Amino acid sequence: MAEKQNMNDDSLITLVDDKGNETLYQILFTFQPDESDKGYVLLVPDDAQPGEQVDVTAFAYYPDEDGSATEAEFFEIEDDAEWEMVEGVLDTFLNDPNMQ
């Protein structure tokens, strides 16, 4: 599913799916590994309640010159090794109190 993004502010993003449905997400965090020209963004639904278990959505993107994703198009992560790397970063984020 090709999804487009529009930045509403620094922490919210609206994704529009192929059918035109809009969903508001909060940016959990972004990162770019040193060895990659891709950046990654991890999102949670904006209407998620504190303590509620939610699915984290992850996308890859090619950052703009300043490192942002404001004009970038997100794309799905399809490579298993890439998914494992993203899941490892997410696990570290969720389990390290200094990262939250």
C-alpha positions as CSV (number, residue, x, y, z in Angstrom):
1,M,0.0,0.0,0.0
2,A,1.6,3.3,-1.1
3,E,1.0,5.9,1.6
4,K,1.6,9.6,1.5
5,Q,2.3,11.7,4.5
6,N,1.5,15.2,5.6
7,M,3.2,16.7,8.6
8,N,0.7,18.5,11.0
9,D,3.3,19.4,13.6
10,D,6.5,17.9,14.9
11,S,4.9,14.8,16.4
12,L,1.7,14.1,14.3
13,I,1.4,12.8,10.8
14,T,-1.6,11.9,8.6
15,L,-1.3,8.9,6.4
16,V,-3.5,8.5,3.4
17,D,-4.0,5.1,2.0
18,D,-4.7,4.1,-1.6
19,K,-8.5,4.5,-1.0
20,G,-8.1,8.0,0.3
21,N,-8.7,7.1,4.0
22,E,-6.8,9.4,6.4
23,T,-5.5,8.1,9.7
24,L,-3.7,10.3,12.2
25,Y,-0.6,8.9,13.9
26,Q,1.9,10.1,16.5
27,I,5.5,9.7,15.6
28,L,7.1,7.5,18.2
29,F,10.6,8.1,16.9
30,T,12.7,8.2,13.8
31,F,16.3,7.0,13.2
32,Q,18.8,6.5,10.5
33,P,21.5,3.9,10.9
34,D,25.0,5.1,10.1
35,E,25.5,2.5,7.4
36,S,22.3,3.3,5.6
37,D,21.0,6.1,3.3
38,K,17.4,5.3,4.5
39,G,15.7,6.6,7.5
40,Y,13.0,4.9,9.5
41,V,9.9,6.2,11.2
42,L,7.9,4.3,13.8
43,L,4.3,5.4,14.4
44,V,1.4,4.7,16.8
45,P,-2.2,5.7,16.4
46,D,-2.9,9.1,17.7
47,D,-6.0,8.0,19.6
48,A,-4.0,5.3,21.6
49,Q,-4.6,5.6,25.3
50,P,-1.6,5.5,27.8
51,G,-0.9,1.9,28.8
52,E,-2.9,0.5,25.9
53,Q,-1.2,-2.1,23.8
54,V,-1.0,-0.9,20.2
55,D,0.6,-2.0,17.0
56,V,3.6,0.1,16.0
57,T,3.7,0.9,12.3
58,A,7.1,1.3,10.7
59,F,8.1,2.8,7.3
60,A,11.4,3.5,5.6
61,Y,12.1,6.7,3.7
62,Y,14.9,8.6,2.0
63,P,15.5,11.7,4.1
64,D,15.7,15.2,2.6
65,E,19.0,17.0,2.6
66,D,18.4,18.3,6.1
67,G,17.5,14.7,7.3
68,S,13.7,15.3,7.5
69,A,10.9,13.4,6.0
70,T,8.6,16.4,5.3
71,E,8.7,15.9,1.6
72,A,9.6,12.2,1.6
73,E,7.4,9.4,0.6
74,F,7.2,6.5,3.0
75,F,7.5,3.0,1.7
76,E,7.0,-0.4,3.3
77,I,9.9,-2.4,4.7
78,E,10.0,-5.7,2.8
79,D,13.4,-7.1,3.6
80,D,13.5,-9.5,6.5
81,A,17.0,-8.4,7.7
82,E,15.8,-4.8,7.6
83,W,12.7,-5.7,9.7
84,E,14.9,-7.5,12.2
85,M,17.0,-4.3,12.6
86,V,14.0,-2.1,13.0
87,E,12.5,-4.5,15.6
88,G,15.8,-4.5,17.5
89,V,15.8,-0.7,17.7
90,L,12.2,-0.7,18.8
91,D,12.9,-3.3,21.5
92,T,15.8,-1.2,22.8
93,F,13.6,1.8,22.8
94,L,10.8,0.1,24.7
95,N,13.1,-1.6,27.2
96,D,15.5,1.1,28.0
97,P,14.0,3.8,30.4
98,N,16.7,6.3,29.3
99,M,15.3,6.2,25.7
100,Q,11.7,7.1,26.5
